[in-house]
Amino acid sequence: MLKNVTITLTEEALRWARHRAADENTSVSRLVGQMLEEKMRETDEYWKAYERWKKIKTIKGVTASDRLSREQIHERR
């Protein structure tokens, strides 16, 4: 899910971002978002979390049929 944020830039940085976004045929918002995601993926913490997620996702012996149904999850007692 994408979220909107407000950022503050110098005029010089904004001018550069607008030119860069135009060169890449995208918006400044999308350009900044892509740059932040690239920075995030450069960190060790991201890759450690990704590896943990992969292990959780592929627990042996657990199949989709073993999971609760939507009705069971939302059942009220």
N, C-alpha and C positions, 0 to 999 in steps of 0.2 A: 504494500500500500504506500503510495507516494504522499508526502506531506509537504506543505508550503512553509517556507521560513523567510524571514526578512534579514538581509545582511547589509552592512554598511561598508562602502568601498570609497577609496579616493577617486577623484575624477580620472586620474591617469589609469588606475586599475580597471575602472569601468570602461573606459575607452578601449583598452587592450582587450577586455573580455568581449565587448561588442564586436570588435574586428575578428577576434578568434572564432566567436560563435558564427559570424557571417561566413567566414572561410569554411567552417565545418557544416554549414547549412543547418544550424540548430539555434536554440534560444540560449540566452545567457544563463537562465535558470537551469536548463538541462546540462549545459557546459559545466557549471559549478558543481552540480550533482554528480556528474561523471568523474570530475576531478577528485571530489571527496571520496567517492567509492574506490577509486584507484588508490588513494592514500590509505584508506582503511585496509584494503587487501594487501598492502605492503607490510602491515604490522604482523608480528608473531602472534599476538593475541587473537587476531581474526582467524588465522590458520589453525591455532590450537582449538578454538571453539568449533571451527568447521570439522575438524577431525573427531572431536567429541560427539558432535551432532551425527556424523556418519555412523559412528559406533552405536549410538542409541537407535538410529533409524534401521539398522540391520541386525537387531538382536536375533540370534538363531532360535528357532523354535516358535517364534511369535509371528503369526500371520494375521491378515486383515480379519479373518473370520473369528479370531480369538478376541478381538477388540469388542468393546461395548457398542451397541447400536445407538443411533441418534436418540431414539425413544428412551433407551435405558439411561443414557447420560442425563437427559432432561427430566427423568421421572422424579416426581415429588412425593415424598413420604409423609 
